[in-house]
Amino acid sequence: MAENKLHPGDQLPHFILNDENHQPVNIASIKGKFLILYFYRKDDTPGCVKEACSFRDSFQDLVDAGAVVYGVSSDKPDSHAQFKAKYHLPFSLLSDTAGELRKLLGVPSDLFGLLPGRVTYIFDPNGRLVKEFKSQLSPEKHVKEALKVIAGKESA
């Protein structure tokens, strides 16, 4: 079966995933705000720590610009809770343990399919994809790209 692939202008598919508190997050409840979904490999690994902390350090700017942020990996909620507490992350981490959301959005793998891809998706307040940013080796650039998009300094 071919994986889905979102393109700019595509509508965010509906999904529900548990957060670090084992609470279901229904993505349909996010309305009228930019939505940033950043996919990362694994809690508490060096690149993923850099990426999470860069989103943490820019979190207020993102919120002020009207965005909601979620980190997504295949780790279980308890792992996410420890990761979130250790690095004082102000946003929720979603558990995609079966990789269903990765498949639904078509998140590509890296390193010949050996690593889950590091991809950030930015959706506009109407739920349409504005930008996809992929970089395994520059984790801090993900938040910079997101800020450019939601600040209106970059078009799709």
C-alpha positions in Angstrom: 0.0 0.0 0.0 1.4 3.4 -1.0 1.8 5.9 1.9 -0.2 9.1 1.9 1.6 12.3 1.2 0.2 15.7 2.1 0.8 18.6 -0.2 0.4 22.4 0.5 -3.3 23.2 0.6 -4.3 19.7 1.7 -6.7 19.5 4.7 -5.3 18.0 7.9 -6.8 14.5 8.3 -8.7 13.9 11.5 -6.9 11.9 14.3 -6.9 11.3 18.0 -3.7 10.4 19.9 -2.9 10.2 23.6 -0.7 12.8 25.1 1.9 12.4 27.9 -0.9 12.2 30.5 -2.7 9.3 28.6 -5.4 11.9 27.7 -6.8 11.7 24.1 -6.1 14.8 22.0 -8.8 15.2 19.3 -7.2 17.3 16.6 -10.6 18.5 15.5 -10.7 20.6 18.7 -7.9 22.8 17.3 -9.8 25.5 15.4 -8.8 29.0 14.4 -5.1 28.6 15.2 -2.0 27.6 13.4 -1.1 24.0 14.2 2.5 22.8 14.3 3.1 19.1 14.4 6.7 18.2 14.7 7.7 14.6 14.3 10.8 13.4 16.0 12.6 10.1 16.4 12.8 9.3 20.1 12.5 11.0 23.5 15.7 12.1 25.1 18.1 11.5 22.2 20.5 14.3 21.3 18.9 15.7 18.2 15.4 15.4 19.6 16.4 17.2 22.8 17.8 20.1 20.7 14.6 20.2 18.6 12.3 20.0 21.6 14.2 22.7 23.5 14.2 25.0 20.5 10.4 24.7 20.4 10.3 25.3 24.1 12.6 28.4 23.9 10.4 29.9 21.1 7.1 28.7 22.6 5.8 32.1 23.7 6.5 33.6 20.3 4.6 30.7 18.7 1.6 31.1 21.0 1.7 34.9 20.6 1.5 34.3 16.8 -1.6 32.1 17.3 -0.1 28.7 17.1 -0.5 25.4 18.9 2.5 23.0 19.1 2.6 19.2 19.4 5.6 17.0 19.3 4.9 13.5 17.9 6.9 10.3 18.2 6.3 6.6 18.7 7.3 6.7 22.4 4.7 5.8 25.0 2.9 8.4 27.2 5.0 7.6 30.2 8.3 8.2 28.3 6.8 11.5 27.0 5.9 12.6 30.5 9.5 12.0 31.7 10.9 13.8 28.6 8.5 16.8 29.0 9.3 17.1 32.8 13.1 16.8 32.3 13.3 19.6 29.8 10.3 21.7 31.0 8.5 21.5 27.7 5.4 23.7 27.7 3.6 21.8 25.0 2.1 18.3 24.7 3.8 15.3 23.3 1.6 12.9 21.4 2.2 9.1 21.3 2.0 7.6 17.8 3.0 4.2 19.1 1.7 2.3 16.0 3.0 4.9 13.6 -0.5 5.5 12.3 -0.2 9.3 12.1 3.2 9.0 10.4 1.5 6.9 7.8 -1.6 9.1 7.5 0.5 12.2 6.8 3.2 10.4 4.8 6.1 11.3 7.1 9.1 10.0 5.2 11.9 7.9 6.8 15.5 8.9 6.8 18.8 7.0 6.4 17.4 4.4 3.9 14.3 3.8 6.1 16.2 3.1 9.3 15.2 6.2 11.2 11.8 7.8 11.6 11.9 11.1 9.7 12.2 14.5 11.4 9.5 16.5 9.8 7.5 19.6 10.9 4.1 20.3 9.4 2.5 23.8 9.7 -1.3 24.0 9.2 -3.1 27.3 8.9 -6.1 28.3 11.1 -8.4 26.5 8.5 -6.5 23.2 8.9 -4.8 23.4 5.5 -1.1 22.5 5.1 1.0 25.6 4.6 4.5 24.1 4.9 6.4 20.9 5.4 10.0 21.2 6.6 12.3 18.2 6.7 15.8 18.1 8.2 17.2 15.2 10.2 20.5 17.0 10.8 19.3 20.5 11.7 16.8 20.0 14.5 16.9 23.7 15.6 15.8 24.9 12.1 12.3 23.4 12.5 11.1 26.1 14.9 12.7 28.8 12.8 10.9 27.6 9.7 7.6 27.4 11.7 8.1 31.0 13.0 8.7 32.3 9.5 5.5 30.8 8.3 3.2 31.8 11.1 4.7 35.3 11.2 3.7 35.7 7.5 7.3 36.1 6.3 7.1 33.1 4.0 4.4 31.9 1.6 3.6 28.3 0.8 
